Each structure stands twice: as structure tokens, then as C-alpha cells.
Amino acid sequence: MGLPRLPEPFHRVYSPPEAPKAKSRRPRTAGVVVAVFVVVAMGLAAAAVFVFGRGGARPAAAPARSRPATAGSRAADTPARAAQPPVFASLPQACSVLPADTVRRLVPTAAPKIDKMGAETAGVCKYSMTDGGRYRAVQVDARAFLPKYMHDQATRMTVWSFEAQWRQAEKDRTTDTSSLRRIGGLGDAAFERFWIDRDVRIAVGEATVRYRNIILRVQYTEEQPADKDRPAAEQRCLADAIAAARAGLTSLH
């Protein structure tokens, strides 16, 4: 591609350990669906690492299923099931997640380079520009656990996947990772991370967000700063990654 590569440990979050078995009335079908989903996600993540290097339609929300109360003493003795939050029935294309004005602000060029790939349950879109020694990029990683495959386990599997990514981020922490912490006020759960990759001379701010049955990971990248400028670069990269993630969540509503 002609651009330095993003640090490769981050594709590993798309290869988490085998998912816990979900209770289902159709255990054989559910097992096959989870296996197929994980294989598709792993394949897409591996391809993204190879293709992207350095560095739509709005989904309709499917209402949670509820069962009518059953008359009789048996219904009275059975505790009511907690209402499930609505989930998304489909995943938008990754390149439709960020508003155009957000992309223009973070990658200030009239014609950014666009790399994209995707499938029904996962997608990646990266906008980038190079101008001499100046480099800017913003990348969106979107993944969904869809109810038509996961049934009533879609949200539970999303929580499990997000926590697996958090554990992997802690495991992949390096001496050049100066920020890795959970943050509030963004989706249902979120964490931020900032690191310097001295091999390809870039600084990366990242926000990973769980919202209902979708996980968004947004990375804002620029050229590596001088050591004296690192605190300002960290603050700027994290602020831009979080702002982009927030704009992406807004587009899902």
C-alpha cells in the first residue's frame, strides 16, 4: 500500500478464545452459528491486517421480544423476565459510520485515500492522507452480533467480545502505551488507548465502544511527535478518537 503498517498486535482482539457456550433450546444450531460467526470475523480481521497497513444505510433496531403473561398460578409463581434492550438487526457499512464533516476534520484533504472491506457482521474503513512528513488517518472497525444468528444471546455475546478486547489490550500493553483506561459516557461501555509505534513512527489514539450488539473501534493516527510534544499529541489523538467514536454512535441512532 505504500504506507507504514499499524501495530499488528491489535488484530489479535479479533481472535479471542472460544466463546462461552450459550444456553439455547437448539444447542446444535447455536453452536454451529457461533463457530461460523467467529470464523468469519477471524478471516476479516486477518485480511484487514494484510490490506490496511499503517496505521450507508442506517440499521433498523429490532424490538426486544416479550412474552404475554400466562393466566393461572404458574404465571404468578414465575418471576418476570427482565426487558431486553433493543438490538440492531443489521450492521451499517463501515464507511457510512463516520459523518463526512468528521472525516474532513481529521483527514484534511479533498480526496483522502479510502481503504475498505466488509461482510455482514464486520467491516473496516480507513481514510488517510500523506503530505511530506505529515500523516493523518482515521479508521473505523465495526462488528455486530446479529439476532438472526445469536437469537437472544446477541447482547451477551457483544459484552463477552468487548471484555475479551479489553483483556487483550492489557496483555498487549508496551512501554510506549501511555494511556489505557476505561471511560464513561460513551455507549454502554468504552475504553481508550494511546501508544507510539517507533518502528513506523506514528502515534495512535483509540476508542473502543460497546453499544447494544455493536462494537466500534475508532483509531486516529498521526506522525510520531518529538518526545517533548508527546503529552500534547496524546491529548489530541485521544480527544479526536473519542470525538469520532461519539459521532459514529450518533449516526447509528
N, C-alpha and C positions, 0 to 999 in steps of 0.2 A: 504493500500500500504506500510505501514511501514515508510512513510516519513511525516514530518510535512506538514500542508496544506498551500497553498498560500493564501494570504489575500483575503477573499471572496468577498469584495465589487466589485472586478473587473469583476465578471460575470455579473454585472448589466448593463455594457455597451452593452451587447448583448440583453438587454431587454429594448430598448429605447421606448419612447412614440410612438403612432401610426404614421406611416409615412404620410407626407402630400400627398394629392391626386394629382396624376399626370394627366395632360391633355392627353387624348388619344381618337382616333376615336372609340375605343372599350372599353368604360368605365367599363362595367360589367366584361369583361375578365381581364383587367388590375387590377381591384380591387381584383379579386379572386387570381391572380398571386402574388400580393404584400402580401396578407394575408397568402398565403401558404408559401411564402419565409420567412416571419417573424416568423411563427410557427416553420419552420424547424430550423432556426437559434437559436431560443429560446431553442428548445429541445436539440440541440447540445451543446449550452453553458451550460445548466443545467447539462447535462451528463458529460461534461468536468470537472466541479467543483467537482462532485462526484468522478470521476475516478482519476484525476491527483494529487489531494492533494497538497503537498508542491511545495510551490513554486507558378523518375517520368518523367513523360513526360512534356516537356515544352509546355505551352499553345500557341496556334496559335492566332495571333492578327487578329481580323476581321476588314476589312477596313470599314471606315465610308461610309454610304450610301449617294449618291449625286444624285440630280435630274437634268436631262438635261434642258437647258434653253428652254423656250417656246417662239415661234415666236409671234410677234404681240405686240401691245401697252400695253396689260395687263401684259406681262412679264416685260416690261420696267418699268411699274409703281410699280411692286412688288419688295421690297428690297431683295437682295440675302441672303440666309440663311448662317450663319457662318459655316465654315467647322468644323465638329465634330472630336475630336481626336480619333484615333483608340482604340478599346476596345478589351479585351481578351474574346475569345469565350468559354474558359473553365478555370477552376481553377486547378493548379497543386496540387498533393498530398502534404500535409504539410511537410512530411518527405523528400521531394525532393527539398524543397526551399533552405535550407542551404547547402553550399558545405561541403564535408567531412572534408576538412582541417580546416574549421571554427569550426566545431563541435569538432574536436580533440583538437584544441587550447583552447576552452572554457571549455570543459569537458575532461581533460587529462587522459583518460583511454582507454585501448584497447577494452573494452567491456562495453560501457555505458548502463545503463538501458534505454529502449525506451518505452514510452507510446504514443499511437497514437489513433486517431479516426477521422472520417471524413465523409462527404457527398458531394454531387455535388457542393454545394455552400459554404461550410465551412469545415475547418479541423483544427486539433490541433496535434502537435508533440512535445514531450518533451524528451530531453536527460539529464540524471542525473547520479551522482556518489556520494557515501559516503565513506569516508576513515577516520575512527575515528571521530574526531570533525570537519573534513573538509568536506564541501559540495559544489558541483558545479552543476549547471543546466542551460540549455538554452531551452527556449520554444518558438515555433512559432505558432501563431494564424493567419490563413489566411481565408479571406472571400471575396467573389466576388458577384457582382450584374450582372448577365449574360444577354446579349442582347436578348437571346431567350425567357427570361421571362420578362425582363424590357423594351424590344424594344429600342426606342431611349431615354429612361429615365435612362439607366444603370449608366451613369456617374453622372447624377443629384442625383440619389439615393445614390451613393457612397459618394458624398460630404455631403449629409444630414446625413448619418450614421457616418461619421468621425466627423462632428461637434457635433453630439449627444454624442460621446465618449469623446470629449474634455470637454463638459459641465458637463458630469458625473464625469470626473476626478477632475474637480474643486470642485464639490459638495462633493466628497469623500476625499478631502484633509484632512490630520490629522497633528498633531504637529510633527509627525515623517516623514512627507513628506517635504524634504528639497529642492526639485527641482521639479518644474512643469512649463514648458515653451514651447512655440512653437519654432521650429528650422527651419532653411532654408537649402537648398542644399541637400535635401533628398526627392526623389519622387516629387509629386505635392504639398504635404503639410505634415507636421510632427510635433509631439511634443514629448518631453522626460519627464520622471518622475523618481524620486528616492525616495525610502522610506525604513524604517526599520520596520519590524514586530517583536516586542519584545516578543509576545506570542510564536512564533515558532522559534525565534532567527535567522532571516535571513535578508539579505539586498538585495534589488531588484532594478536593473536598467531596465528601459523600454523605448522602442522606438516604437511609433505607427505612421505608414506611410500610406498615401493615394497615390495610383499610378493608374491612369486611373480608371478602375472599380474594382480595388482590394484594400483591406485594409490588411496590415500586422502589427501584433503586436508582437514584439520580447522582451522577458524578459530574462535577465541574472541574476542568483541568486547565492549568496554565503552565508557562515555563517555570523552571525551578528558580526561586528567588535567591538573592545573596543571603548569607546567614543573618546579617543584621536586619534584613527585611522579612525574615521568616514569620515573626509574630503577626505582622500586618497581612501577609499572604494567607496565613492560617485563618484569620478572622474573615477575610474577604472570600476565600474559597468555601468555607463552611456556610457563610451567610448566603452566597449565591446558590449553593446546592440545596439548602433548605428552602429558599425562596422559590426555586424551580420546582421542588417537590410539592410545595404548597399550591403552586399554580397548576400542577398536574392533577392534584387531588380535586381542585375546583372544577376542572374540566370533566371529571367523572360524574359529577352530580347531575 
